[in-house]
């Protein structure tokens, strides 16, 4: 079966100038002389995403996650390498991307539908569901520039999931929404998974990655560090972040003292065997878990 998304030796660079005049100098020489340094947001990245798979991308800020999704969406072109995307793409990337702030929410819904190849009659049929899921009330007829951040996310996500995507790209947008709407979004993502929609998901929430992801890739400074099963990639990523934080605390006496003073011997409820590939420096440890009923009585089982 052909892959839904295929990155083959993809690199993306941006020119970095020390001053605006350097950009002008380069233009005046018709780019024969170089007055910039190249910043490689992605560097020789290769991976495949199978049809119907939920593929997650993790990494620190600036690691190239958003750049990869923007290339997948066709917003950016790679500096080198090839990208093949097989299917209709719906993207929820930068906040409000694709929305004209001067247009109303309603107008933006129809405009996005037209961009994706849907007729006005088809969008007329889909619009009630989009409006109902977004739950922004009469603001649907107001300019998007009057929306709050959360309202923009609500409408953008509603449009993205109601245009029958074959490939859905989600870049950290759900972190902006309120708890109620975020839970609805996660249920919808699970529904799309069950329908066989291919999902590329970027998030700093490692819990979401482990819950949703079939596989994951860990990017660091534009290069692949690890790729494989989502839970194993997340475990290795968290281990590296813990090591980085421990190294920082050693260089920062104030942070080290604060971390030490905040710790106290926990009460052991019930010991848990270490069978789930735990990592860390031992400053925090889950050593027990119990379930209680509303009266505070410990339960032996849950049915």
Secondary structure as UniProt FT lines:
FT   STRAND          5..17
FT   HELIX           20..28
FT   TURN            29..31
FT   STRAND          36..49
FT   TURN            51..52
FT   STRAND          54..58
FT   TURN            61..62
FT   HELIX           65..73
FT   STRAND          80..85
FT   STRAND          89..92
FT   TURN            95..98
FT   TURN            101..102
FT   HELIX           105..115
FT   TURN            116..117
FT   HELIX           120..134
FT   HELIX           137..141
FT   HELIX           144..146
FT   HELIX           149..161
FT   STRAND          167..171
FT   HELIX           173..176
FT   HELIX           179..194
FT   TURN            195..196
FT   STRAND          198..202
FT   HELIX           206..212
FT   STRAND          215..220
FT   TURN            221..222
FT   STRAND          223..229
FT   HELIX           230..251
FT   HELIX           253..261
FT   TURN            294..295
//
